[in-house]
Amino acid sequence: MPVVLTPEGLQVEGKLVPVYAGAVHYWRLEKALWPKILDQVKGLGFGMIETYIPWSVHETSPGHYDWGQEYECKDVEAFMELCEDKGLWLMVRPGPLINAELTHFGFPEWVLLDPAVQARTSAGSLHLDAASGLHPPHQFPVPSYASEAFYQATGTWFDAVCPIIARHLAPDGCVVAVQSDNETCYMFHDQPYATDYSASSIDLYHKFLTERYDSLTLLNGAYHSHYTSFAEIDPPRDCTIENRDDVRWHLDWVAYKEYQIIYSVSRFARMLRERGILGVPIFHDIAYQYRTPLDVIAMEADPHIDWVGMNQYRNKEDFAWVRRQGRYLAGSTRTPFIPEFGCGIWSHHPQTPMPDDEEFIGLTTLMYGVKAFSLYMLVERERWQGCPITRHGTLRQEYAPFYQRLTAFLQDNEFWKFQRKPKVLVLFNYDLDRYNALTSTLNYSHIDLLDLPPALSEVDPDLGLEWSPRAEGEFGASSNWFHTVTQSLQVHHIDYNLSDTHLDLERLQDYPVVFLPTVDFLDREAQTRLLDYVRGGGMLVMGPGMPDLDPAMQPCRILAEHLTAPGAVIVGNGQLVWCDTDRLAEMIPLVTPPPAFDCDQSVIDLCLHSNGQRNLLFVANPTAAPVNARLIFTGTTTLNSIWGEKQTCTGKRSIPLTIPPYTVQIWEAMNDKSPLECHRP
């Protein structure tokens, strides 16, 4: 393949091309200004850009395409040729869904108005998009990603656009990657009983069940039913669980929602390949979800999807989210990637990021292991604010300097060669997410915007469980097992990655210690894989419960066979530990390797990156107040400032630092025998 995905970026005919890119929407800009705008892009230090190619912009009526003959700004081929003339690599995103704050999210209206295309709610009504208040001017029917009519219409669009893309594929052309669809998640109606109950989706659900169960005999045995064909099975339309026998039926519907998303993204990818998109990676971007119906690890494991990233739009106060996302991408994906890295925000968002937001969030994202990103938007367009280059090709002096400094830092230090190598992994329990999804109701999109009590969307069936799946499955719960682990690691400045229970054994084995929140149940395959990890020499720390069931509430004691009460046991070459929440914090420093750098202030975050010869230490203050801290280490160390106030500090066992609010400092750390001193130019 001429373009190959690597952990460091894209390799084009053997040459590494780091993925530091930004969005430029050609059709929203005057064609005469394209050269000036791309020169400004290069002047900020970017060698790659990305763009959507929107279906509705180019197919203006059924079968009629405007490729610049009517409106010159739509001449996408001329834009690609200009990128080639300017020496810019290009990632393209032809949909079919694009969003981009366009009415109809880039779909032609006549496609969405076809009843054979439309998704349906659990009540059989038309499914309207989730974003009526977010992306004006009005709602529109959502397509069913199981509809053959929808795929046929998309195929016609791909027939038109793919030959243009194919003529410009690397290495001879500029296109180095192509996206399959965009943020596929039922248009944010991602709750399990919200959608899609169209006839085509029910047919795909039956196909899923046929693949999941070898025969009706097996399904009837699992469901305690007497179906005579798979076509008789109707999915649940709300949570109606009364006892454990009801769980599997609901669980299969939740799993089907994950299946449908991967099915569609994979099918679009195959459609692109069939139309000549060969020799470059095909990627997909997830909006923000870690949990069902999005399964990042399973999607990237699909043979037709090369690369999966996760978008991010955050302000400096959202540090905890950014930290979690970076650690998850680093722990779960091939090349940690943010396809839409918020550089400004859509105009009706309540909080526009300021320059200090963009610097703090930008550096924080790199700090936790993200290796590839595309700034959205690098160049302004309508319905957008807070980006460094205006639609007229001028620089915003309050925003642009940071990005010029950032690209210089990345290039001067060849940052793509640096890696974090944490020795600790914390897993999200994907089965808890599924359980909390299947025990839900009131399935409206963006319910969080309505300020309704969360309990209104929760169902709590009495299944005789000892530990609460809902309490232990929440990221933000201040007292659950997962929070206790991550907070304790933070207090002791122990770096870690995040992933979930779908991670494969090979990647688990990269970590000497793995933490996993557990309750009464855990998937059989996950239990087997985790036990293999322990037997191979790893330490698995679990709690607050010990699973003796699978998620369908059937007996499964693969791990419980080894421990019947909290404690520890040797299994093979490793150790299995069951620890309740109360004892977890005191245990963590005893079972985790000590960090190379510690700090006397727990609010400060530290991450060490190395390329084998040089070490870069990131120091972050995510609070609104300056922090005077003491950096602690073994021996004598010299710190040279790479980002922040220029200075050199040398100390034996510790160095004092002052970190301003919401800032990240980057230091090159070197061994030295000099006495404690601090030099400022």
C-alpha angles and dihedrals in degrees: 000000000000091000117043128185113233132175088258099047136279123339112210111195089333096314118114114236112187114220103238102141144148137210120258115176104205096190091057093054133070109262091224089060096050094094093049092046094050090048088056089049090054091043089060088055102258120141096179136048135180135212142181118237099210119213096210093048093057104031098057095171131007107299095355116113128189110205093167102300091108103024111023093207088070093064095115093169091057088050090053091048090051090052088053092049090050093046094243124147116223136209114198130203112196097172125178080216115035108156098193087160089285122145107260089014090264098309118127107250094233090059092055092046092059106105090212089062100047127104121225135216124236088266091054095251126133113282110231123195120274096230106070091126095035105049111027155229100053148330122268138192114276118229121238110240088211095057116114088202088058093051091047091053091047090049090057089052091048089049087060102041104034097069089057092050092044092056089060103042118135142286091040092027136037102255111104102163139016128205124226109218121316134263091338104199108123088279090294093310085116098144110115101243098038099082166018107049098138117133091254092052092050088052090052089047089056089050089052092051091048090055093043095051121041092213144003087252090064093045093048089049091052095044097038085233140129105223117161094199138014089241090069093064116103117195122238113269096198136358107293098159113150101160141001093276089066095056101080094057091053092041091055091053091052089049090048090057089057090045093052093054094050090042091056098043090047093047092051089049091053090048090054092049091049088056097054105277094137135147097028131086119263113215140183132208123219115209100227110300125126095178143053131346084031116064107181096183095047092047093052089047090060107108093228097051113071102182140016127196136175126230124233134199109168143148125218092267088063093068094128091056092048092049092050094047094048093049091047094050090047091050099042114030137065095239114009103238138176105196091185110034106179109249099168122335142251111284099249095051111118096232125041113203114244123215091265090053092053093048095047095044092042094054093040091055091054090044093065098048111276106152102180135036145161117211112231106230111009089160123039126245136164117306092026138101140176104042128130102240122052124220086253093060098255127126124246100228094206092056109025101065093065092056092047089052091045096053090045090053092048094048098039092052096034085231093184087074093059121093137189111224108192116181094210130072126191116198128210109222103238091193090062090055091051092049092050089049095050092047093058138102139173090067104195122145120252090008087162089071091060094062091228120157110267090230089071090070096043132090120196111197117188103242097155095252119163096208127044114247091194096052094044094044097059120101094205101045106123097210107036126109097258093051092047091054096048094043092049092049088051093050090053093041092237109159117225143169128228131223137141139252092274092069113122124246095249092060093042088058090063088076127066091203129038126184122201131179109223139179132177095310140044132168114271094231091049092050091050093048093048092049089051088052090054094046089052092059107278130129114232116193113194137177176246085326139021114230117233095162137057119236091269087060094251121136114277116159103165092130098024090061087073101044129032097172136023110291140082136284135182112241115182107313095337144056133252115205128189111195129173121223096257094060098037100090094053092046098054100075089047096056103033127077111253116254122252088233126033131179135210092225114071094201090066117090123212131193126175121209124189138184093191094265106043132039123211117195118202115204117188132189106196095180134094093241132066115257127213105206140170118226110217127203143142121273124348123325137181121210121201115192114242097167123019132029107354110251145126121226128187126186145158111237094339146029127196116233134183113210117191119222118286095002139128122212122197119204133182105227119210135170113252139164097214120120121256111291140137123215123197122186 
